[in-house]
Amino acid sequence: MLNSLREATERLHRELEKENLANKITDHSISLEEYKLLMLQNHVAYSVVEDQLFKILDIYSPSKTQLIEEDLKSLNLEPVTCGHIRFEIFNKAEAMGAAYVILGSAMGGFIIGREMKNCESLKDLPGQQFYSEDREGVKNWNNFTKTLKNASFTEEEVQMAQQKAIETFQIFSIAYKTEVPVY
């Protein structure tokens, strides 16, 4: 399952990394306004997916949405949602595909968290929860991959998981193209 999810989403993953503002953190060129926009866009994507994911799986805590909301509060921003984004998870196989994307983001989030201190425009922010050097997200990812490796899935379940992982990446792509007001 793990390898099939990786192969099915590899291209989308690379494209998504290019099209969102997080790369401006890794090259240290992000402005505070861009960071705020990125966090609002993250909230859109993670809240849509996690809302559905938690209906099927109880796999980790705290949720990425909760961490983003804490950061938004520290930035004096209100969380936003986008009612035009439709996403549903109907079974455990689909949930595994969505969780692959959500939990897999911990690795990038850890790296981005390390780079934030090198961004001049972000140096005065209070400690951030979502992009941080906390290893809890990495531990959740490692536990998830062990679960995938130790479970057996039918070919149909693997295909459902792949499709939902692809749809999850597409949700992120939509969110990162969404213009949300930064007040």
OpenMM code with the backbone's topology and positions (N, CA, C; nanometers):
from openmm import Vec3, app, unit

residues = "MET LEU ASN SER LEU ARG GLU ALA THR GLU ARG LEU HIS ARG GLU LEU GLU LYS GLU ASN LEU ALA ASN LYS ILE THR ASP HIS SER ILE SER LEU GLU GLU TYR LYS LEU LEU MET LEU GLN ASN HIS VAL ALA TYR SER VAL VAL GLU ASP GLN LEU PHE LYS ILE LEU ASP ILE TYR SER PRO SER LYS THR GLN LEU ILE GLU GLU ASP LEU LYS SER LEU ASN LEU GLU PRO VAL THR CYS GLY HIS ILE ARG PHE GLU ILE PHE ASN LYS ALA GLU ALA MET GLY ALA ALA TYR VAL ILE LEU GLY SER ALA MET GLY GLY PHE ILE ILE GLY ARG GLU MET LYS ASN CYS GLU SER LEU LYS ASP LEU PRO GLY GLN GLN PHE TYR SER GLU ASP ARG GLU GLY VAL LYS ASN TRP ASN ASN PHE THR LYS THR LEU LYS ASN ALA SER PHE THR GLU GLU GLU VAL GLN MET ALA GLN GLN LYS ALA ILE GLU THR PHE GLN ILE PHE SER ILE ALA TYR LYS THR GLU VAL PRO VAL TYR".split()
positions = [
    Vec3(0.0828, -0.1202, 0.0000),
    Vec3(0.0000, 0.0000, 0.0000),
    Vec3(0.0867, 0.1259, 0.0000),
    Vec3(0.1866, 0.1316, 0.0852),
    Vec3(0.2687, 0.2514, 0.0975),
    Vec3(0.3367, 0.2857, -0.0351),
    Vec3(0.3986, 0.1885, -0.0974),
    Vec3(0.4662, 0.2146, -0.2253),
    Vec3(0.3675, 0.2539, -0.3341),
    Vec3(0.2516, 0.1914, -0.3354),
    Vec3(0.1534, 0.2253, -0.4390),
    Vec3(0.1012, 0.3676, -0.4200),
    Vec3(0.0838, 0.4107, -0.2965),
    Vec3(0.0409, 0.5482, -0.2705),
    Vec3(0.1494, 0.6470, -0.3133),
    Vec3(0.2722, 0.6142, -0.2811),
    Vec3(0.3849, 0.7006, -0.3190),
    Vec3(0.3926, 0.7148, -0.4713),
    Vec3(0.3839, 0.6033, -0.5416),
    Vec3(0.3924, 0.6054, -0.6878),
    Vec3(0.2740, 0.6802, -0.7504),
    Vec3(0.1555, 0.6601, -0.6967),
    Vec3(0.0350, 0.7219, -0.7534),
    Vec3(0.0333, 0.8737, -0.7357),
    Vec3(0.1029, 0.9239, -0.6348),
    Vec3(0.0942, 1.0670, -0.6031),
    Vec3(0.2249, 1.1431, -0.6245),
    Vec3(0.3272, 1.0752, -0.6704),
    Vec3(0.4593, 1.1387, -0.6808),
    Vec3(0.4569, 1.2675, -0.7631),
    Vec3(0.3973, 1.2632, -0.8805),
    Vec3(0.3931, 1.3818, -0.9673),
    Vec3(0.3138, 1.4950, -0.9015),
    Vec3(0.1969, 1.4626, -0.8444),
    Vec3(0.1153, 1.5641, -0.7783),
    Vec3(0.1897, 1.6260, -0.6600),
    Vec3(0.2614, 1.5441, -0.5870),
    Vec3(0.3378, 1.5922, -0.4725),
    Vec3(0.4421, 1.6945, -0.5174),
    Vec3(0.5168, 1.6608, -0.6208),
    Vec3(0.6193, 1.7539, -0.6721),
    Vec3(0.5567, 1.8842, -0.7204),
    Vec3(0.4464, 1.8743, -0.7933),
    Vec3(0.3779, 1.9938, -0.8439),
    Vec3(0.3278, 2.0810, -0.7302),
    Vec3(0.2711, 2.0190, -0.6272),
    Vec3(0.2176, 2.0930, -0.5142),
    Vec3(0.3278, 2.1675, -0.4398),
    Vec3(0.4430, 2.1054, -0.4263),
    Vec3(0.5550, 2.1724, -0.3596),
    Vec3(0.5960, 2.2987, -0.4337),
    Vec3(0.5832, 2.2990, -0.5646),
    Vec3(0.6210, 2.4152, -0.6452),
    Vec3(0.5185, 2.5274, -0.6381),
    Vec3(0.3906, 2.4914, -0.6199),
    Vec3(0.2855, 2.5917, -0.6355),
    Vec3(0.2367, 2.6555, -0.5057),
    Vec3(0.2991, 2.6252, -0.3938),
    Vec3(0.2527, 2.6912, -0.2716),
    Vec3(0.3626, 2.7788, -0.2113),
    Vec3(0.3218, 2.8639, -0.1227),
    Vec3(0.4125, 2.9647, -0.0661),
    Vec3(0.5163, 2.9089, 0.0307),
    Vec3(0.5042, 2.7835, 0.0714),
    Vec3(0.5993, 2.7263, 0.1669),
    Vec3(0.7413, 2.7262, 0.1112),
    Vec3(0.7549, 2.7165, -0.0204),
    Vec3(0.8898, 2.7197, -0.0768),
    Vec3(0.9590, 2.8529, -0.0515),
    Vec3(0.8809, 2.9581, -0.0279),
    Vec3(0.9401, 3.0880, 0.0052),
    Vec3(0.9957, 3.0895, 0.1483),
    Vec3(0.9506, 2.9950, 0.2299),
    Vec3(1.0111, 2.9812, 0.3627),
    Vec3(1.1463, 2.9137, 0.3483),
    Vec3(1.1524, 2.8109, 0.2663),
    Vec3(1.2794, 2.7383, 0.2526),
    Vec3(1.3856, 2.8211, 0.1818),
    Vec3(1.3446, 2.9158, 0.0955),
    Vec3(1.4464, 3.0036, 0.0359),
    Vec3(1.4558, 3.1381, 0.1082),
    Vec3(1.3813, 3.1516, 0.2187),
    Vec3(1.3878, 3.2662, 0.3104),
    Vec3(1.3375, 3.3968, 0.2496),
    Vec3(1.2534, 3.3896, 0.1467),
    Vec3(1.2063, 3.5118, 0.0808),
    Vec3(1.0613, 3.5478, 0.1151),
    Vec3(0.9986, 3.4724, 0.2027),
    Vec3(0.8568, 3.4947, 0.2312),
    Vec3(0.8367, 3.6233, 0.3123),
    Vec3(0.7293, 3.6942, 0.2807),
    Vec3(0.6910, 3.8112, 0.3601),
    Vec3(0.5923, 3.7654, 0.4677),
    Vec3(0.5687, 3.8496, 0.5643),
    Vec3(0.4729, 3.8165, 0.6694),
    Vec3(0.3326, 3.7995, 0.6094),
    Vec3(0.2949, 3.8854, 0.5159),
    Vec3(0.1628, 3.8739, 0.4529),
    Vec3(0.1502, 3.7428, 0.3752),
    Vec3(0.2564, 3.7024, 0.3060),
    Vec3(0.2532, 3.5746, 0.2339),
    Vec3(0.2418, 3.4582, 0.3317),
    Vec3(0.3103, 3.4679, 0.4442),
    Vec3(0.3014, 3.3614, 0.5446),
    Vec3(0.1585, 3.3511, 0.5984),
    Vec3(0.0971, 3.4650, 0.6248),
    Vec3(-0.0409, 3.4642, 0.6720),
    Vec3(-0.1330, 3.3993, 0.5691),
    Vec3(-0.1148, 3.4347, 0.4426),
    Vec3(-0.1950, 3.3748, 0.3364),
    Vec3(-0.1729, 3.2237, 0.3313),
    Vec3(-0.0482, 3.1802, 0.3400),
    Vec3(-0.0173, 3.0372, 0.3400),
    Vec3(-0.0888, 2.9661, 0.4541),
    Vec3(-0.0875, 3.0241, 0.5715),
    Vec3(-0.1530, 2.9598, 0.6856),
    Vec3(-0.3048, 2.9535, 0.6674),
    Vec3(-0.3636, 3.0581, 0.6099),
    Vec3(-0.5071, 3.0544, 0.5820),
    Vec3(-0.5387, 2.9483, 0.4764),
    Vec3(-0.4560, 2.9390, 0.3741),
    Vec3(-0.4756, 2.8364, 0.2712),
    Vec3(-0.4582, 2.6963, 0.3308),
    Vec3(-0.3585, 2.6804, 0.4172),
    Vec3(-0.3416, 2.5518, 0.4854),
    Vec3(-0.4666, 2.5164, 0.5646),
    Vec3(-0.5240, 2.6145, 0.6309),
    Vec3(-0.6437, 2.5882, 0.7091),
    Vec3(-0.7563, 2.5380, 0.6199),
    Vec3(-0.7726, 2.6005, 0.5049),
    Vec3(-0.8764, 2.5568, 0.4119),
    Vec3(-0.8574, 2.4093, 0.3789),
    Vec3(-0.7376, 2.3723, 0.3371),
    Vec3(-0.7126, 2.2344, 0.2927),
    Vec3(-0.7230, 2.1345, 0.4070),
    Vec3(-0.6508, 2.1590, 0.5144),
    Vec3(-0.6482, 2.0615, 0.6231),
    Vec3(-0.7850, 2.0457, 0.6887),
    Vec3(-0.8590, 2.1545, 0.7056),
    Vec3(-0.9892, 2.1424, 0.7718),
    Vec3(-1.0864, 2.0613, 0.6865),
    Vec3(-1.0833, 2.0805, 0.5542),
    Vec3(-1.1716, 2.0043, 0.4655),
    Vec3(-1.1409, 1.8550, 0.4754),
    Vec3(-1.0129, 1.8212, 0.4669),
    Vec3(-0.9744, 1.6798, 0.4660),
    Vec3(-0.9906, 1.6180, 0.6042),
    Vec3(-0.9413, 1.6856, 0.7076),
    Vec3(-0.9491, 1.6260, 0.8420),
    Vec3(-1.0920, 1.6103, 0.8904),
    Vec3(-1.1801, 1.7005, 0.8515),
    Vec3(-1.3200, 1.6868, 0.8907),
    Vec3(-1.3749, 1.5517, 0.8466),
    Vec3(-1.3406, 1.5105, 0.7277),
    Vec3(-1.3851, 1.3811, 0.6757),
    Vec3(-1.3022, 1.2653, 0.7329),
    Vec3(-1.1735, 1.2866, 0.7440),
    Vec3(-1.0826, 1.1814, 0.7902),
    Vec3(-1.1182, 1.1332, 0.9302),
    Vec3(-1.1499, 1.2271, 1.0175),
    Vec3(-1.1793, 1.1900, 1.1558),
    Vec3(-1.3120, 1.1175, 1.1719),
    Vec3(-1.3960, 1.1220, 1.0703),
    Vec3(-1.5209, 1.0463, 1.0753),
    Vec3(-1.4933, 0.8969, 1.0599),
    Vec3(-1.3803, 0.8620, 0.9986),
    Vec3(-1.3462, 0.7225, 0.9720),
    Vec3(-1.2329, 0.6728, 1.0614),
    Vec3(-1.1286, 0.7540, 1.0749),
    Vec3(-1.0102, 0.7124, 1.1512),
    Vec3(-0.9843, 0.8062, 1.2673),
    Vec3(-0.9416, 0.7501, 1.3765),
    Vec3(-0.8934, 0.8293, 1.4899),
    Vec3(-0.7454, 0.7950, 1.5028),
    Vec3(-0.6623, 0.8624, 1.4250),
    Vec3(-0.5251, 0.8162, 1.4113),
    Vec3(-0.4182, 0.9044, 1.4728),
    Vec3(-0.4497, 1.0271, 1.5008),
    Vec3(-0.3462, 1.1105, 1.5599),
    Vec3(-0.4065, 1.2324, 1.6267),
    Vec3(-0.3266, 1.2935, 1.7095),
    Vec3(-0.3694, 1.4116, 1.7812),
    Vec3(-0.2450, 1.4901, 1.8201),
    Vec3(-0.2453, 1.6194, 1.8255),
    Vec3(-0.3537, 1.7060, 1.7828),
    Vec3(-0.3619, 1.7089, 1.6314),
    Vec3(-0.4752, 1.7495, 1.5826),
    Vec3(-0.4935, 1.7542, 1.4383),
    Vec3(-0.4132, 1.8699, 1.3804),
    Vec3(-0.3826, 1.8586, 1.2539),
    Vec3(-0.3124, 1.9671, 1.1845),
    Vec3(-0.3987, 2.0926, 1.1866),
    Vec3(-0.5300, 2.0754, 1.1721),
    Vec3(-0.6204, 2.1910, 1.1749),
    Vec3(-0.6089, 2.2643, 1.3079),
    Vec3(-0.6033, 2.1912, 1.4191),
    Vec3(-0.5893, 2.2554, 1.5504),
    Vec3(-0.4592, 2.3345, 1.5597),
    Vec3(-0.3517, 2.2763, 1.5106),
    Vec3(-0.2222, 2.3452, 1.5146),
    Vec3(-0.2261, 2.4726, 1.4305),
    Vec3(-0.2862, 2.4648, 1.3134),
    Vec3(-0.2979, 2.5830, 1.2273),
    Vec3(-0.3825, 2.6892, 1.2957),
    Vec3(-0.4914, 2.6492, 1.3586),
    Vec3(-0.5775, 2.7457, 1.4275),
    Vec3(-0.5048, 2.8153, 1.5411),
    Vec3(-0.4177, 2.7437, 1.6114),
    Vec3(-0.3360, 2.8084, 1.7144),
    Vec3(-0.2446, 2.9135, 1.6527),
    Vec3(-0.1847, 2.8796, 1.5395),
    Vec3(-0.0965, 2.9749, 1.4715),
    Vec3(-0.1747, 3.0946, 1.4183),
    Vec3(-0.2919, 3.0696, 1.3629),
    Vec3(-0.3736, 3.1800, 1.3133),
    Vec3(-0.4084, 3.2761, 1.4266),
    Vec3(-0.4402, 3.2203, 1.5417),
    Vec3(-0.4713, 3.3047, 1.6582),
    Vec3(-0.3515, 3.3916, 1.6948),
    Vec3(-0.2310, 3.3324, 1.6912),
    Vec3(-0.1109, 3.4107, 1.7244),
    Vec3(-0.0823, 3.5178, 1.6195),
    Vec3(-0.1379, 3.5010, 1.4995),
    Vec3(-0.1233, 3.5988, 1.3920),
    Vec3(-0.2419, 3.6963, 1.3867),
    Vec3(-0.3330, 3.6841, 1.4836),
    Vec3(-0.4546, 3.7656, 1.4895),
    Vec3(-0.5413, 3.7476, 1.3652),
    Vec3(-0.5526, 3.6242, 1.3190),
    Vec3(-0.6344, 3.5911, 1.2034),
    Vec3(-0.7431, 3.4931, 1.2440),
    Vec3(-0.8557, 3.5032, 1.1767),
    Vec3(-0.9660, 3.4099, 1.1964),
    Vec3(-0.9548, 3.2978, 1.0939),
    Vec3(-0.9793, 3.1740, 1.1343),
    Vec3(-0.9782, 3.0637, 1.0376),
    Vec3(-1.0818, 3.0861, 0.9286),
    Vec3(-1.0501, 3.0392, 0.8100),
    Vec3(-1.1443, 3.0475, 0.6990),
    Vec3(-1.1712, 2.9072, 0.6466),
    Vec3(-1.2866, 2.8921, 0.5890),
    Vec3(-1.3203, 2.7672, 0.5210),
    Vec3(-1.3724, 2.8027, 0.3827),
    Vec3(-1.3745, 2.7073, 0.2962),
    Vec3(-1.4267, 2.7287, 0.1609),
    Vec3(-1.5368, 2.6289, 0.1354),
    Vec3(-1.6586, 2.6776, 0.1337),
    Vec3(-1.7729, 2.5908, 0.1115),
    Vec3(-1.7795, 2.5319, -0.0280),
    Vec3(-1.7039, 2.5897, -0.1208),
    Vec3(-1.7085, 2.5389, -0.2583),
    Vec3(-1.6241, 2.4135, -0.2781),
    Vec3(-1.5453, 2.3758, -0.1795),
    Vec3(-1.4612, 2.2572, -0.1918),
    Vec3(-1.5368, 2.1374, -0.1340),
    Vec3(-1.5614, 2.0397, -0.2181),
    Vec3(-1.6321, 1.9189, -0.1763),
    Vec3(-1.5340, 1.8030, -0.1671),
    Vec3(-1.5387, 1.7330, -0.0553),
    Vec3(-1.4488, 1.6207, -0.0326),
    Vec3(-1.5166, 1.5271, 0.0653),
    Vec3(-1.5248, 1.4000, 0.0294),
    Vec3(-1.5862, 1.3018, 0.1179),
    Vec3(-1.5022, 1.1752, 0.1221),
    Vec3(-1.4997, 1.1148, 0.2387),
    Vec3(-1.4342, 0.9860, 0.2593),
    Vec3(-1.5428, 0.8885, 0.3021),
    Vec3(-1.5496, 0.7755, 0.2321),
    Vec3(-1.6585, 0.6817, 0.2570),
    Vec3(-1.6182, 0.5543, 0.3305),
    Vec3(-1.4891, 0.5222, 0.3337),
    Vec3(-1.4494, 0.3966, 0.3973),
    Vec3(-1.3038, 0.4041, 0.4447),
    Vec3(-1.2603, 0.3005, 0.5108),
    Vec3(-1.1262, 0.2986, 0.5698),
    Vec3(-1.0167, 0.3039, 0.4630),
    Vec3(-1.0360, 0.2400, 0.3505),
    Vec3(-0.9340, 0.2438, 0.2448),
    Vec3(-0.9147, 0.3860, 0.1948),
    Vec3(-1.0235, 0.4562, 0.1712),
    Vec3(-1.0128, 0.5962, 0.1288),
    Vec3(-0.9473, 0.6806, 0.2383),
    Vec3(-0.9827, 0.6523, 0.3620),
    Vec3(-0.9228, 0.7260, 0.4739),
    Vec3(-0.7715, 0.7059, 0.4789),
    Vec3(-0.7274, 0.5854, 0.4475),
    Vec3(-0.5830, 0.5597, 0.4465),
    Vec3(-0.5134, 0.6434, 0.3391),
    Vec3(-0.5779, 0.6597, 0.2240),
    Vec3(-0.5216, 0.7428, 0.1181),
    Vec3(-0.5116, 0.8889, 0.1593),
    Vec3(-0.6180, 0.9401, 0.2205),
    Vec3(-0.6162, 1.0796, 0.2668),
    Vec3(-0.5147, 1.0977, 0.3797),
    Vec3(-0.5097, 1.0015, 0.4712),
    Vec3(-0.4150, 1.0095, 0.5840),
    Vec3(-0.2713, 1.0053, 0.5338),
    Vec3(-0.2458, 0.9313, 0.4280),
    Vec3(-0.1123, 0.9274, 0.3687),
    Vec3(-0.0656, 1.0683, 0.3340),
    Vec3(-0.1529, 1.1475, 0.2758),
    Vec3(-0.1175, 1.2842, 0.2374),
    Vec3(-0.1044, 1.3740, 0.3609),
    Vec3(-0.2034, 1.3671, 0.4480),
    Vec3(-0.2045, 1.4540, 0.5662),
    Vec3(-0.0859, 1.4246, 0.6577),
    Vec3(-0.0666, 1.2986, 0.6914),
    Vec3(0.0419, 1.2635, 0.7834),
    Vec3(0.1780, 1.2768, 0.7164),
    Vec3(0.1844, 1.2522, 0.5868),
    Vec3(0.3104, 1.2658, 0.5147),
    Vec3(0.3601, 1.4086, 0.5109),
    Vec3(0.2710, 1.5028, 0.5271),
    Vec3(0.3123, 1.6436, 0.5262),
    Vec3(0.3982, 1.6800, 0.6475),
    Vec3(0.4018, 1.5937, 0.7465),
    Vec3(0.4805, 1.6214, 0.8669),
    Vec3(0.6289, 1.6342, 0.8364),
    Vec3(0.6762, 1.5565, 0.7415),
    Vec3(0.8183, 1.5615, 0.7089),
    Vec3(0.8561, 1.6985, 0.6527),
    Vec3(0.7773, 1.7459, 0.5577),
    Vec3(0.8019, 1.8781, 0.5011),
    Vec3(0.7812, 1.9877, 0.6032),
    Vec3(0.6782, 1.9712, 0.6870),
    Vec3(0.6515, 2.0706, 0.7909),
    Vec3(0.7655, 2.0845, 0.8891),
    Vec3(0.8298, 1.9745, 0.9195),
    Vec3(0.9447, 1.9760, 1.0101),
    Vec3(1.0601, 2.0548, 0.9476),
    Vec3(1.0878, 2.0283, 0.8202),
    Vec3(1.1961, 2.0981, 0.7500),
    Vec3(1.1646, 2.2471, 0.7385),
    Vec3(1.0412, 2.2782, 0.7021),
    Vec3(1.0001, 2.4180, 0.6907),
    Vec3(1.0094, 2.4868, 0.8266),
    Vec3(0.9692, 2.4175, 0.9337),
    Vec3(0.9795, 2.4736, 1.0685),
    Vec3(1.1224, 2.5116, 1.1047),
    Vec3(1.2177, 2.4294, 1.0618),
    Vec3(1.3590, 2.4598, 1.0868),
    Vec3(1.4029, 2.5846, 1.0120),
    Vec3(1.3495, 2.6050, 0.8930),
    Vec3(1.3911, 2.7180, 0.8089),
    Vec3(1.3266, 2.8504, 0.8498),
    Vec3(1.2170, 2.8457, 0.9239),
    Vec3(1.1471, 2.9692, 0.9591),
    Vec3(1.2353, 3.0674, 1.0338),
    Vec3(1.3219, 3.0165, 1.1181),
    Vec3(1.4082, 3.1075, 1.1955),
    Vec3(1.5075, 3.1826, 1.1072),
    Vec3(1.5247, 3.1374, 0.9828),
    Vec3(1.6140, 3.2036, 0.8883),
    Vec3(1.5417, 3.3049, 0.7996),
    Vec3(1.4138, 3.3220, 0.8216),
    Vec3(1.3345, 3.4180, 0.7437),
    Vec3(1.3252, 3.5481, 0.8224),
    Vec3(1.3845, 3.6505, 0.7688),
    Vec3(1.3870, 3.7807, 0.8364),
    Vec3(1.2463, 3.8289, 0.8708),
    Vec3(1.1525, 3.8121, 0.7789),
    Vec3(1.0167, 3.8625, 0.7995),
    Vec3(0.9375, 3.7832, 0.9045),
    Vec3(0.9855, 3.6647, 0.9424),
    Vec3(0.9120, 3.5804, 1.0373),
    Vec3(0.9810, 3.5707, 1.1729),
    Vec3(1.0940, 3.6357, 1.1888),
    Vec3(1.1742, 3.6163, 1.3102),
    Vec3(1.1054, 3.6650, 1.4373),
    Vec3(1.0113, 3.7574, 1.4261),
    Vec3(0.9445, 3.8093, 1.5455),
    Vec3(0.8147, 3.7361, 1.5797),
    Vec3(0.7811, 3.6333, 1.5018),
    Vec3(0.6599, 3.5570, 1.5318),
    Vec3(0.6770, 3.4780, 1.6606),
    Vec3(0.5682, 3.4634, 1.7357),
    Vec3(0.5756, 3.3699, 1.8492),
    Vec3(0.5948, 3.2287, 1.7952),
    Vec3(0.6357, 3.1362, 1.8787),
    Vec3(0.6560, 2.9979, 1.8347),
    Vec3(0.5357, 2.9455, 1.7592),
    Vec3(0.5581, 2.8904, 1.6433),
    Vec3(0.4506, 2.8386, 1.5598),
    Vec3(0.4337, 2.6892, 1.5856),
    Vec3(0.3119, 2.6431, 1.5762),
    Vec3(0.2787, 2.5041, 1.6071),
    Vec3(0.2769, 2.4147, 1.4839),
    Vec3(0.2257, 2.4661, 1.3721),
    Vec3(0.2099, 2.3841, 1.2531),
    Vec3(0.3449, 2.3591, 1.1859),
    Vec3(0.4121, 2.4655, 1.1490),
    Vec3(0.5486, 2.4528, 1.0978),
    Vec3(0.6400, 2.4675, 1.2188),
    Vec3(0.6850, 2.3569, 1.2690),
    Vec3(0.7701, 2.3611, 1.3878),
    Vec3(0.8712, 2.2482, 1.3814),
    Vec3(0.9644, 2.2540, 1.4704),
    Vec3(1.0651, 2.1479, 1.4783),
    Vec3(1.0233, 2.0366, 1.5737),
    Vec3(0.8985, 2.0416, 1.6183),
    Vec3(0.8457, 1.9360, 1.7042),
    Vec3(0.8399, 1.8054, 1.6245),
    Vec3(0.8861, 1.6994, 1.6835),
    Vec3(0.8949, 1.5716, 1.6133),
    Vec3(0.7673, 1.4866, 1.6254),
    Vec3(0.6649, 1.5386, 1.6913),
    Vec3(0.5423, 1.4607, 1.7097),
    Vec3(0.4792, 1.4214, 1.5761),
    Vec3(0.4760, 1.5141, 1.4817),
    Vec3(0.4198, 1.4836, 1.3511),
    Vec3(0.4982, 1.3756, 1.2790),
    Vec3(0.6301, 1.3784, 1.2937),
    Vec3(0.7152, 1.2764, 1.2317),
    Vec3(0.6871, 1.1407, 1.2961),
    Vec3(0.6680, 1.1389, 1.4274),
    Vec3(0.6335, 1.0136, 1.4965),
    Vec3(0.4996, 0.9594, 1.4474),
    Vec3(0.4021, 1.0483, 1.4295),
    Vec3(0.2716, 1.0058, 1.3777),
    Vec3(0.2860, 0.9447, 1.2384),
    Vec3(0.3690, 1.0052, 1.1547),
    Vec3(0.3930, 0.9530, 1.0204),
    Vec3(0.4578, 0.8151, 1.0286),
    Vec3(0.5578, 0.8009, 1.1116),
    Vec3(0.6255, 0.6719, 1.1257),
    Vec3(0.5297, 0.5635, 1.1746),
    Vec3(0.4447, 0.5969, 1.2696),
    Vec3(0.3444, 0.5001, 1.3180),
    Vec3(0.2462, 0.4629, 1.2081),
    Vec3(0.2074, 0.5611, 1.1296),
    Vec3(0.1149, 0.5356, 1.0194),
    Vec3(0.1774, 0.4430, 0.9154),
    Vec3(0.3016, 0.4682, 0.8799),
    Vec3(0.3657, 0.3825, 0.7795),
    Vec3(0.3808, 0.2397, 0.8313),
    Vec3(0.4070, 0.2236, 0.9598),
    Vec3(0.4120, 0.0886, 1.0177),
    Vec3(0.2760, 0.0198, 1.0064),
    Vec3(0.1697, 0.0957, 1.0324),
    Vec3(0.0347, 0.0416, 1.0205),
    Vec3(0.0091, -0.0054, 0.8777),
    Vec3(0.0464, 0.0776, 0.7805),
    Vec3(0.0263, 0.0400, 0.6407),
    Vec3(0.1062, -0.0845, 0.6037),
    Vec3(0.2299, -0.0908, 0.6512),
    Vec3(0.3153, -0.2048, 0.6175),
    Vec3(0.2661, -0.3348, 0.6799),
    Vec3(0.2031, -0.3258, 0.7962),
    Vec3(0.1588, -0.4452, 0.8677),
    Vec3(0.0162, -0.4890, 0.8336),
    Vec3(-0.0542, -0.4091, 0.7574),
    Vec3(-0.1925, -0.4422, 0.7224),
    Vec3(-0.1964, -0.5024, 0.5824),
    Vec3(-0.3011, -0.5756, 0.5562),
    Vec3(-0.3183, -0.6272, 0.4204),
    Vec3(-0.4409, -0.5605, 0.3598),
    Vec3(-0.4306, -0.5333, 0.2319),
    Vec3(-0.5371, -0.4652, 0.1599),
    Vec3(-0.5636, -0.5396, 0.0295),
    Vec3(-0.6880, -0.5394, -0.0109),
    Vec3(-0.7221, -0.5970, -0.1402),
    Vec3(-0.6780, -0.4997, -0.2494),
    Vec3(-0.6708, -0.5475, -0.3707),
    Vec3(-0.6353, -0.4597, -0.4835),
    Vec3(-0.7365, -0.3467, -0.4969),
    Vec3(-0.8635, -0.3778, -0.4739),
    Vec3(-0.9676, -0.2743, -0.4807),
    Vec3(-0.9449, -0.1669, -0.3733),
    Vec3(-0.9079, -0.2083, -0.2523),
    Vec3(-0.8805, -0.1117, -0.1450),
    Vec3(-0.7587, -0.0254, -0.1779),
    Vec3(-0.6572, -0.0856, -0.2360),
    Vec3(-0.5386, -0.0096, -0.2757),
    Vec3(-0.5782, 0.0959, -0.3789),
    Vec3(-0.6598, 0.0596, -0.4741),
    Vec3(-0.7038, 0.1542, -0.5768),
    Vec3(-0.7888, 0.2659, -0.5170),
    Vec3(-0.8757, 0.2322, -0.4222),
    Vec3(-0.9558, 0.3355, -0.3552),
    Vec3(-0.8654, 0.4318, -0.2780),
    Vec3(-0.7661, 0.3773, -0.2092),
    Vec3(-0.6729, 0.4607, -0.1325),
    Vec3(-0.5927, 0.5515, -0.2262),
    Vec3(-0.5471, 0.4966, -0.3381),
    Vec3(-0.4720, 0.5773, -0.4348),
    Vec3(-0.5578, 0.6929, -0.4863),
    Vec3(-0.6801, 0.6622, -0.5230),
    Vec3(-0.7687, 0.7661, -0.5769),
    Vec3(-0.7950, 0.8748, -0.4735),
    Vec3(-0.8147, 0.8347, -0.3484),
    Vec3(-0.8426, 0.9355, -0.2449),
    Vec3(-0.7176, 1.0167, -0.2126),
    Vec3(-0.6002, 0.9565, -0.2199),
    Vec3(-0.4758, 1.0320, -0.2007),
    Vec3(-0.4608, 1.1356, -0.3117),
    Vec3(-0.4911, 1.0966, -0.4334),
    Vec3(-0.4857, 1.1902, -0.5465),
    Vec3(-0.5845, 1.3043, -0.5244),
    Vec3(-0.7069, 1.2709, -0.4862),
    Vec3(-0.8081, 1.3738, -0.4584),
    Vec3(-0.7638, 1.4659, -0.3454),
    Vec3(-0.6953, 1.4113, -0.2463),
    Vec3(-0.6474, 1.4925, -0.1343),
    Vec3(-0.5426, 1.5923, -0.1826),
    Vec3(-0.4499, 1.5477, -0.2640),
    Vec3(-0.3527, 1.6412, -0.3210),
    Vec3(-0.4234, 1.7484, -0.4038),
    Vec3(-0.5289, 1.7116, -0.4738),
    Vec3(-0.6035, 1.8093, -0.5534),
    Vec3(-0.6721, 1.9131, -0.4650),
    Vec3(-0.7184, 1.8709, -0.3482),
    Vec3(-0.7771, 1.9660, -0.2521),
    Vec3(-0.6720, 2.0695, -0.2119),
    Vec3(-0.5509, 2.0230, -0.1850),
    Vec3(-0.4438, 2.1154, -0.1482),
    Vec3(-0.4121, 2.2106, -0.2632),
    Vec3(-0.4120, 2.1599, -0.3839),
    Vec3(-0.3862, 2.2443, -0.5005),
    Vec3(-0.4917, 2.3537, -0.5125),
    Vec3(-0.6161, 2.3173, -0.4934),
    Vec3(-0.7248, 2.4160, -0.4963),
    Vec3(-0.7051, 2.5188, -0.3851),
    Vec3(-0.6757, 2.4716, -0.2660),
    Vec3(-0.6590, 2.5627, -0.1517),
    Vec3(-0.5436, 2.6603, -0.1742),
    Vec3(-0.4338, 2.6124, -0.2308),
    Vec3(-0.3183, 2.6993, -0.2518),
    Vec3(-0.3389, 2.7996, -0.3645),
    Vec3(-0.4446, 2.7819, -0.4411),
    Vec3(-0.4797, 2.8795, -0.5453),
    Vec3(-0.5919, 2.9722, -0.4984),
    Vec3(-0.6433, 2.9462, -0.3799),
    Vec3(-0.7542, 3.0248, -0.3264),
    Vec3(-0.7025, 3.1549, -0.2674),
    Vec3(-0.7594, 3.2623, -0.3125),
    Vec3(-0.7264, 3.3931, -0.2549),
    Vec3(-0.8183, 3.4147, -0.1351),
    Vec3(-0.7598, 3.4274, -0.0205),
    Vec3(-0.8378, 3.4543, 0.0998),
    Vec3(-0.7901, 3.5875, 0.1561),
    Vec3(-0.8816, 3.6645, 0.2119),
    Vec3(-0.8416, 3.7952, 0.2660),
    Vec3(-0.7522, 3.7788, 0.3890),
    Vec3(-0.6441, 3.8534, 0.3899),
    Vec3(-0.5522, 3.8545, 0.5045),
    Vec3(-0.5698, 3.9901, 0.5717),
    Vec3(-0.6314, 3.9892, 0.6900),
    Vec3(-0.6564, 4.1155, 0.7619),
    Vec3(-0.5600, 4.1305, 0.8763),
] * unit.nanometer
topology = app.Topology()
chain = topology.addChain("A")
for resn in residues:
    res = topology.addResidue(resn, chain)
    for name in ("N", "CA", "C"):
        topology.addAtom(name, app.Element.getBySymbol(name[0]), res)
